[in-house]
Structure formats: C-alpha cells, structure tokens
C-alpha cells in the first residue's frame, strides 16, 4: 500500500513528460528531484497507519488529559519496582546528595542561614537539605511540587517555614474568567498580562477520603503566588505544570513486568512435572481407577510428588512412561536486559546504576557513561534546581531575616555549591586539575567549588592549619612532603609573612 502511494505521488506531471520528450536528461533530473521531495520527510508519511494522539494539542491540553493518570502510575512504579526505586535514588544522590549549599558573601547572613537550616521544615521533620531532597524526588515522580511559605515569628530566629505540598493540593477543576482581564486555568490565576498571581489550594489532600469534616472546608482557597514556589521542569513553551520524569518509560516497564510474570507462570506450570504413559488392558483401556472422595473418578493417574533423583514405582498396567521436562525459553535474559537498557535511557540514568548489573562494564565505558550522566545532572542542577527552587528560597530567607535583624541595603545573591562527584581515578583527576590551575585555565576556587566545597571555608581552614604547623615547628616537614625545592626558604618566607 505504501509503495503504491509513493509511486502515485511521485509520478511525472504533464510538464515533466513534455520536458522529458525534448530533453531526456533534464526530464530525469526533474523526476529525481520530485522523488527526493516526496521522500524528504518519510517520518511524516501517513501511509503507515501512525496517528499521533491529540495532534497539535497545547501543553495545557496534554497535561489536563494525561498528567493525573501518569502521576498515579509513576507513584506505583516508584513504590513497587526495585529497579525504578534504585534509579530514582541514584539520580537524586547525584543531583542533590547531601544538599546544594548556598555560599553567602555576607557573613551575618551565612550565620543566620546555618542557624535556620535545622528549623526550615513547617512539619518539623527535616532540615532544609532534607526538604531539598524531598522536593526533587516529588518533582521527579509526580512532575511537580508546591512549596508554600509560612512566616512564624519566634523571637530572634528567622521566622521562615517551608511546607511541601503534593501537586494534588492544586484545585485543577477551578477554571473561569474574572474581572479586569484575569482568568483561572486549572487552579492557577493569571492577570491580563499572563502573569501568575494566585493558586487555589485545598486545605487537605484530596486523597484523604472521609476526613474533610475534621475542621476543614473541603474547598480550595486562594493563595498569593508570591507565597508559592511551583517547582517543575518546563519542557514546552507555555507549559504551566510538570509531567512525571517516568512518563516515557511507564508502558515499557509494564511490558517488562508482564513478560517476566508470564515467564514465571510458565516455569511454575512446567515445574509440576507431567508424565505420559501407555496403559495395558483390554482394548487398550486403562484399568479401573479407585473412587475419589465424593464418588467421582479422577481423570488422570496421580503419581504423587516426584522427588529429584528418586525411583518411583509405576502402578500396574503403566508402561513406557515419558517425563515432560521444562525447557528454557531462548532469549529471555537478552530481551530483559535490552528492555531495561531502554528504560534506563528513557529515565536518563545509566543502566548500571539502575540495575546494578556490571557484567558489561570496564573502566573506560564506565567513565564515558558517568561523564555523560554528570553533564546531564549538572545541566539540570543549573537549569532547574538552582533557579527554580534554591534561588527563590534564598530571596524568601533574606526577606524573613529583615523582619528580625538589619540586612544590608544591597544583598548579593548567594553562589550555590553542588554535591561533589566521586572520582573513579582520583590521582589522574587531581593531576589534571593542578595542570589546569598552573596553566591559568581555571582558578583554585573553581576547582574547589566543582568538588562540592566552599573555597572561602577551605582557604580559612588551610590558613589556620598552616599557622598551627608553623607554631609547632612542623612546617619544614610539611614543605618537604609538598616537594618544595628549598623548604627552608619557603618556611622563612611564610614566617616572615606571619610576623608582618
């Protein structure tokens, strides 16, 4: 069918035939060009029966149709499938780890931040970095998460509290047009310029069935947008909410588990070893079988459990028994491994981290895979996590500090230190960093920051260590260990600087 369609569409026109009659070479060139035009976008051909679901739908329409069902299925996978649990945790360990830490230029704000971190959680269960991890995990599984700001004055302590809410709290059934050009679309209120001004949130999770009477209204309430961080990854222009990170792999994981369950059931059936045998008797009929309970005769001869390596005596009249042995299905392991590799690619996680299967890994392939994974994680850190989660919370924090203590007129936004990556070859990586620093291609601070540490803190610790070593007379030994050509001159120089 497809060939006939292509041939008809690429057939020469009347002009082509006239040109070909007078100039065959030109006619051939015209026909070749026409064939190339027809075949330029074979992916857009409709002859193969492929019809895209909701072709041309907006991000909002796609989200309204599928987001909730995808979210429910993604939660089920993240709770019940071991490989998915491992993959989710592996990605979060690299992206968040022990926390993405701010580096404040103002020491007063840095001190206030350290004091506030243990008390950041509105529910009182986690510190700030635990909230970071939970917010990122919820975004990955659900597609989005809401962080609500609460101001609770508690003396000199920074009065900021952060409450994490699942996206289910958003009343997506609330839509309408308001005065002044404002409108509500799926629980989010926009002004006439299209800017978000409010969210409509439930007092209690809609999934708390039967609990709405416990002092809650059961209807959504308007909350100003400045009190909410709507944390999600906007993949399409105009997208107003997020889609679970597991969306591309949900169907594939289900297929793999269905196939695995089918193979398990087949093995269980085969493990009940069957026996085919000939029965001697008049007319080839089997001898009478004993009556079963209830007066019914069994349809098959039961030999009981056949133990491995045992010798079973056959009943009278049974000859030439044939045992039905289970047979392995070829390609099962290869199919499952290939399927999980596809799942790992869809989740953007190395197959080895998702499954723990290191049979095909060597140092070179592992390094290439982890370098690519690191680039993707760092891109997401600086494209989504820092600007969409960390930076808004830092602004809330400065505003909350201003309620209890004076804040500089101009506050520089903090730098953010991401978790350090474990090196597969530390010696080689350190040598590479030192060469880059010596060549002027990067600063020492940049190297320290890439390893997940605060340069100012490292320099302060080094300074204190060197002073103690000098005062205790250990500095010459340290200089020799560092490979200084003239440790005495180095020590004298450092002591002279210390006296100044």
matplotlib code that plots the C-alpha trace (Angstrom):
import matplotlib.pyplot as plt

x = [0.0, 2.8, 4.7, 1.7, 1.0, 4.6, 4.6, 1.4, 2.6, 6.0, 4.6, 5.7, 3.3, 2.3, 5.1, 7.6, 6.6, 6.9, 10.4, 11.5, 10.4, 12.5, 15.4, 15.6, 18.5, 16.5, 13.5, 15.4, 16.7, 13.2, 12.0, 14.8, 14.1, 10.4, 11.3, 13.6, 10.8, 8.4, 10.8, 12.3, 10.2, 9.3, 8.6, 5.6, 4.1, 0.5, 0.7, 2.0, -1.1, 0.7, -1.6, -0.3, -2.5, -4.0, -2.0, -1.3, -2.6, -1.2, 0.9, -2.1, -4.4, -1.9, -1.4, -5.1, -5.7, -2.8, -1.0, -3.0, -3.0, 0.7, 1.3, -0.6, 1.2, 4.6, 4.0, 3.1, 6.3, 8.4, 6.9, 6.9, 9.5, 13.0, 14.9, 12.9, 13.4, 17.1, 17.1, 15.2, 17.6, 20.7, 19.7, 18.8, 22.1, 24.0, 21.7, 21.1, 23.2, 23.7, 22.4, 23.0, 24.6, 24.5, 27.7, 26.8, 29.1, 27.7, 29.0, 25.9, 23.5, 25.7, 25.5, 21.7, 21.4, 23.3, 21.0, 17.9, 18.6, 17.6, 14.2, 13.2, 10.5, 7.0, 6.2, 9.3, 10.6, 13.5, 16.1, 16.4, 18.6, 16.1, 13.4, 15.6, 15.8, 12.1, 11.2, 13.4, 12.1, 8.5, 9.2, 10.8, 7.9, 4.9, 6.2, 5.8, 5.6, 4.4, 6.5, 4.4, 6.0, 4.9, 6.1, 6.1, 7.7, 9.8, 12.0, 15.3, 15.1, 14.5, 10.7, 10.6, 9.0, 8.7, 5.8, 6.0, 2.6, 2.0, 0.5, -2.8, -3.4, -3.9, -7.6, -7.3, -11.1, -11.3, -11.5, -13.1, -12.9, -12.6, -12.9, -10.0, -8.9, -7.9, -8.6, -8.2, -6.8, -6.6, -6.3, -3.8, -5.0, -3.4, -3.6, -4.3, -0.6, -0.5, 1.5, 0.6, -1.0, -2.6, -3.0, -6.2, -5.2, -7.2, -6.8, -6.3, -5.0, -8.0, -6.9, -7.8, -11.2, -13.7, -11.5, -12.9, -15.2, -12.3, -12.3, -11.6, -13.8, -13.1, -13.0, -9.9, -8.7, -6.9, -3.2, -1.0, 1.6, 4.3, 3.8, 4.2, 7.1, 5.7, 8.6, 8.6, 10.6, 9.0, 9.9, 7.5, 6.9, 3.7, 3.7, 2.1, 2.7, 5.0, 4.9, 6.5, 10.0, 8.8, 6.4, 8.5, 9.1, 5.8, 4.5, 7.8, 8.2, 4.7, 5.5, 8.7, 6.9, 4.1, 6.6, 8.5, 5.3, 4.3, 7.7, 7.4, 3.9, 5.2, 8.1, 5.7, 3.5, 6.4, 7.8, 4.7, 6.3, 3.9, 4.1, 2.7, 2.4, 0.7, -1.8, -2.1, -5.6, -8.4, -8.9, -6.1, -8.3, -6.7, -7.6, -10.3, -9.1, -10.1, -13.1, -12.3, -14.0, -17.5, -17.8, -16.0, -13.2, -10.1, -9.3, -5.6, -3.3, -1.7, 1.9, 2.3, 5.3, 8.3, 11.4, 14.6, 16.9, 14.2, 12.9, 9.1, 7.3, 4.8, 1.2, 0.2, -0.5, 1.5, 4.3, 6.8, 6.5, 7.7, 8.5, 7.8, 10.8, 10.8, 12.7, 14.4, 13.0, 15.8, 16.4, 14.6, 17.7, 18.8, 15.3, 15.0, 18.5, 17.7, 14.4, 16.0, 18.6, 15.8, 14.1, 17.4, 17.8, 14.2, 14.8, 18.2, 20.1, 23.0, 21.8, 24.5, 23.1, 19.6, 20.1, 23.4, 24.5, 28.2, 28.8, 29.5, 31.3, 35.0, 36.9, 36.6, 33.0, 32.1, 34.0, 32.3, 28.9, 29.4, 30.8, 27.7, 25.5, 27.3, 26.9, 23.1, 22.8, 24.8, 22.7, 19.5, 21.0, 21.8, 18.8, 16.1, 17.1, 19.1, 16.9, 13.5, 14.0, 17.1, 17.2, 13.5, 14.0, 17.1, 15.1, 12.4, 15.1, 16.6, 13.2, 12.5, 15.8, 14.9, 11.9, 14.1, 17.5, 19.0, 20.0, 22.5, 20.9, 22.3, 22.4, 24.3, 22.6, 24.5, 26.5, 25.4, 27.8, 26.6, 27.5, 30.9, 31.3, 33.3, 36.2, 36.9, 40.6, 41.4, 45.1, 44.6, 41.8, 43.9, 46.9, 44.6, 43.2, 46.7, 47.8, 44.8, 45.5, 49.1, 48.2, 45.8, 42.8, 40.9, 41.2, 41.8, 38.4, 36.7, 38.4, 37.3, 33.8, 33.5, 34.4, 31.5, 33.3, 33.2, 36.5, 36.4, 36.0, 38.8, 41.2, 40.3, 41.0, 44.3, 45.4, 44.6, 46.4, 49.5, 49.6, 49.4, 52.0, 54.4, 53.9, 54.5, 57.6, 56.1, 56.1, 59.5, 58.5, 55.2, 57.1, 59.4, 56.3, 54.9, 58.0, 59.4, 62.8, 64.1, 61.9, 64.0, 63.4, 59.7, 59.4, 61.3, 59.2, 56.0, 57.2, 58.1, 54.6, 53.2, 55.3, 54.0]
y = [0.0, 2.4, 1.7, 2.4, 5.6, 6.8, 5.9, 7.8, 10.9, 10.8, 10.2, 12.7, 15.5, 16.6, 19.3, 16.7, 14.5, 17.3, 18.3, 14.7, 14.4, 17.3, 16.9, 13.4, 14.4, 17.4, 15.2, 12.7, 15.4, 16.7, 13.2, 12.6, 16.0, 15.0, 11.7, 13.4, 15.9, 13.1, 11.1, 14.1, 13.5, 9.9, 10.3, 12.4, 9.8, 8.7, 5.5, 3.5, 4.0, 6.0, 8.7, 10.9, 11.2, 14.7, 16.1, 19.8, 19.9, 22.7, 21.9, 22.6, 20.3, 17.5, 18.0, 18.1, 14.8, 12.7, 14.2, 12.7, 9.2, 9.4, 10.6, 7.7, 5.1, 6.7, 6.6, 2.9, 2.2, 4.2, 2.2, -1.3, -1.8, -2.3, -1.0, 2.1, 2.7, 2.3, 4.7, 7.4, 7.3, 7.2, 10.3, 12.2, 11.2, 12.8, 15.9, 16.7, 14.4, 15.9, 19.2, 22.1, 24.6, 28.5, 30.5, 33.9, 36.8, 38.4, 36.6, 37.7, 36.1, 33.0, 32.6, 33.2, 30.6, 27.9, 28.6, 28.4, 25.2, 22.8, 24.6, 25.1, 22.4, 23.5, 20.0, 19.8, 16.5, 17.6, 20.2, 22.4, 19.9, 17.1, 19.3, 19.8, 16.1, 15.5, 18.3, 16.9, 13.4, 14.6, 16.6, 13.5, 11.2, 13.5, 16.0, 19.0, 20.0, 23.1, 24.8, 27.2, 30.0, 30.5, 33.3, 32.3, 34.8, 33.0, 35.7, 36.3, 33.1, 33.6, 33.2, 31.4, 27.9, 25.8, 23.5, 20.9, 20.1, 17.4, 18.8, 17.1, 20.1, 22.3, 22.5, 21.8, 21.8, 25.5, 27.5, 30.7, 34.4, 37.1, 40.9, 43.0, 40.5, 37.9, 34.2, 31.0, 28.0, 24.7, 26.2, 29.0, 32.6, 34.8, 38.6, 40.2, 40.0, 36.3, 36.5, 34.2, 36.0, 33.2, 29.5, 27.8, 25.1, 22.6, 22.7, 19.0, 16.4, 15.4, 11.7, 11.9, 10.3, 10.8, 13.4, 16.6, 17.1, 17.5, 21.3, 21.7, 23.3, 20.9, 23.7, 25.4, 28.7, 31.5, 31.8, 34.6, 33.4, 35.2, 32.7, 29.6, 28.1, 25.9, 23.7, 21.8, 21.4, 23.4, 21.4, 23.2, 26.9, 27.9, 24.8, 25.6, 22.4, 19.4, 15.9, 13.0, 12.1, 8.5, 9.2, 7.8, 4.5, 3.6, 1.5, -0.2, -1.1, -2.6, -4.7, -6.0, -7.0, -8.6, -10.6, -11.5, -12.6, -14.7, -16.5, -17.1, -18.6, -20.8, -22.0, -22.8, -24.8, -26.7, -27.4, -29.6, -32.4, -34.4, -38.0, -39.6, -43.4, -46.3, -48.3, -52.1, -53.5, -54.9, -52.9, -50.6, -49.1, -48.3, -50.4, -49.1, -46.3, -46.0, -44.0, -40.4, -38.7, -37.8, -40.8, -39.2, -40.9, -38.9, -38.3, -38.7, -41.1, -39.3, -40.5, -38.0, -35.8, -36.9, -36.2, -35.3, -38.4, -40.7, -44.0, -44.2, -47.5, -47.3, -48.6, -51.9, -51.6, -48.4, -48.9, -46.7, -43.5, -40.3, -37.4, -33.9, -31.8, -27.9, -26.2, -22.9, -20.1, -18.8, -15.0, -14.2, -12.8, -10.8, -9.4, -8.3, -6.7, -4.9, -3.7, -2.3, -0.6, 1.2, 2.1, 3.5, 5.6, 6.9, 7.8, 9.4, 7.2, 4.8, 1.2, 0.1, 2.4, 1.4, -2.4, -2.9, -5.1, -4.5, -7.5, -5.4, -2.5, -1.7, 1.4, 3.2, 2.5, 3.4, 6.7, 7.6, 6.8, 8.7, 11.7, 12.0, 11.4, 14.1, 16.6, 15.9, 16.2, 19.4, 20.8, 20.1, 21.5, 24.9, 24.9, 23.9, 23.2, 26.3, 29.0, 27.4, 26.1, 27.4, 31.0, 31.8, 30.2, 32.4, 35.5, 34.4, 33.8, 37.4, 38.9, 36.9, 37.9, 41.5, 41.0, 40.3, 41.8, 44.6, 43.4, 45.2, 47.6, 45.5, 41.8, 39.8, 36.6, 33.6, 31.2, 27.6, 24.7, 21.4, 17.9, 16.7, 13.7, 10.7, 10.3, 6.8, 7.8, 10.5, 10.6, 11.4, 13.9, 15.8, 15.9, 17.2, 19.9, 21.0, 21.3, 23.4, 25.7, 26.0, 26.8, 29.5, 27.8, 27.7, 29.1, 27.2, 28.4, 26.9, 23.6, 23.5, 24.6, 21.8, 19.3, 20.4, 22.6, 26.3, 27.9, 30.5, 27.8, 25.7, 28.7, 29.6, 26.1, 26.0, 29.2, 28.0, 24.7, 26.4, 28.8, 25.8, 23.9, 26.9, 27.5, 23.8, 23.6, 21.0, 23.3, 22.3, 18.6, 19.6, 21.7, 18.7, 16.5, 19.0, 18.7, 22.2, 22.6, 24.7, 24.1, 26.4, 29.4, 28.5, 28.4, 31.6, 33.4, 32.1, 33.0, 36.5, 37.0, 35.7, 38.3, 41.1]
z = [0.0, 0.9, -2.3, -4.5, -2.6, -3.1, -6.7, -7.4, -5.6, -7.4, -10.9, -13.5, -14.5, -18.0, -17.9, -16.8, -19.8, -22.2, -20.8, -20.9, -24.6, -25.7, -23.2, -21.6, -19.3, -17.9, -17.6, -15.5, -13.2, -12.7, -11.8, -9.4, -7.7, -7.4, -5.8, -3.3, -2.5, -1.8, 0.4, 2.2, 5.4, 5.5, 9.2, 8.2, 5.9, 6.9, 4.8, 7.8, 9.9, 12.6, 14.0, 16.8, 19.8, 20.1, 17.3, 17.8, 21.4, 23.6, 26.7, 28.9, 26.9, 27.1, 30.8, 31.5, 29.6, 30.9, 33.9, 36.7, 35.3, 34.6, 38.1, 39.7, 37.6, 38.3, 42.0, 41.7, 39.9, 42.3, 45.2, 43.8, 41.1, 42.6, 39.6, 39.4, 43.2, 42.6, 39.6, 41.4, 44.4, 42.1, 40.2, 43.4, 45.0, 42.2, 41.8, 45.4, 47.5, 51.0, 49.8, 47.4, 49.8, 49.4, 49.7, 51.2, 50.7, 53.9, 57.0, 59.0, 56.5, 56.4, 60.2, 60.1, 57.4, 59.4, 62.4, 60.3, 58.4, 61.1, 61.6, 58.0, 57.8, 58.6, 59.7, 61.9, 60.4, 58.1, 57.8, 54.7, 52.8, 53.6, 52.1, 49.0, 48.6, 49.1, 46.7, 44.0, 44.5, 44.3, 41.2, 39.5, 40.4, 40.3, 37.8, 40.1, 43.8, 45.6, 48.3, 50.5, 52.6, 56.2, 58.4, 62.1, 64.5, 67.1, 68.7, 67.1, 65.0, 61.3, 61.0, 57.7, 57.4, 54.2, 53.6, 50.8, 49.2, 46.6, 43.3, 44.3, 46.6, 43.5, 42.5, 38.8, 38.4, 39.1, 35.9, 34.9, 33.8, 36.4, 36.3, 35.0, 32.4, 34.9, 34.4, 36.3, 34.3, 36.2, 39.6, 38.7, 38.4, 35.8, 35.3, 32.0, 31.1, 31.7, 34.9, 37.8, 40.7, 42.8, 43.3, 44.5, 47.1, 49.2, 52.9, 53.0, 50.5, 48.2, 48.8, 52.5, 51.9, 54.8, 56.6, 55.2, 58.2, 60.6, 60.7, 57.0, 54.4, 51.6, 49.1, 47.6, 49.0, 47.1, 48.0, 46.6, 44.0, 46.0, 48.8, 46.5, 44.6, 41.8, 41.2, 37.9, 34.7, 31.9, 28.8, 26.4, 25.9, 27.7, 29.9, 33.3, 35.1, 35.1, 33.8, 35.7, 34.7, 34.4, 31.6, 28.7, 30.5, 32.2, 29.3, 28.8, 32.5, 32.5, 29.4, 31.0, 34.2, 32.2, 30.2, 33.4, 35.2, 32.2, 32.1, 35.9, 35.5, 32.7, 34.8, 37.7, 35.4, 34.0, 37.5, 38.0, 36.1, 33.9, 32.8, 29.6, 29.7, 27.9, 29.9, 29.3, 29.5, 27.5, 24.3, 25.3, 28.0, 31.4, 34.4, 36.7, 39.0, 42.6, 43.6, 44.8, 47.6, 46.6, 44.3, 41.3, 39.4, 38.6, 35.0, 35.5, 37.3, 40.2, 41.0, 43.8, 44.2, 42.0, 44.1, 42.3, 42.0, 43.4, 42.0, 41.7, 41.2, 38.4, 39.0, 37.4, 33.7, 33.1, 30.6, 28.6, 30.7, 29.2, 31.5, 30.3, 31.2, 31.4, 28.6, 28.9, 26.6, 24.5, 24.6, 27.8, 29.5, 26.5, 26.0, 29.6, 29.6, 26.4, 27.8, 31.0, 28.9, 27.1, 30.4, 31.7, 28.6, 29.0, 32.6, 31.8, 34.2, 33.4, 33.1, 35.6, 38.3, 37.7, 37.8, 39.5, 36.5, 36.0, 33.7, 30.6, 32.4, 32.3, 33.4, 30.0, 29.4, 33.0, 32.7, 29.5, 30.8, 34.1, 32.3, 30.1, 33.2, 35.1, 32.3, 32.2, 36.0, 36.2, 33.4, 35.3, 38.5, 37.0, 34.6, 37.0, 40.6, 41.4, 39.6, 40.2, 43.8, 45.6, 44.4, 45.3, 48.8, 49.3, 48.5, 51.0, 53.5, 53.1, 53.4, 56.6, 58.1, 57.5, 59.9, 62.9, 62.1, 59.9, 56.5, 54.2, 51.7, 48.8, 49.3, 46.7, 45.7, 47.0, 44.9, 45.2, 45.9, 44.3, 45.7, 44.7, 42.4, 43.5, 41.1, 39.5, 39.2, 41.9, 41.2, 37.5, 38.1, 40.7, 38.3, 35.6, 37.9, 39.0, 35.4, 34.6, 37.5, 36.6, 33.0, 34.1, 32.5, 35.8, 39.3, 42.5, 43.8, 40.7, 41.3, 44.9, 44.1, 41.5, 44.1, 46.3, 48.8, 49.7, 48.6, 51.5, 54.1, 52.6, 52.5, 56.1, 57.2, 55.3, 56.8, 60.3, 59.7, 58.4, 61.3, 63.8, 61.8, 61.9, 65.6, 66.4, 64.2, 61.8, 58.7, 57.4, 57.3, 55.6, 53.0, 52.3, 51.8, 49.4, 47.3, 47.8, 46.2, 49.2, 52.2, 54.5, 52.2, 51.9, 55.7, 56.2, 53.7, 55.3, 58.8, 57.6, 56.3, 59.6, 61.6, 59.4]

ax = plt.figure().add_subplot(projection="3d")
ax.plot(x, y, z, "-o")
ax.set_aspect("equal")
plt.show()
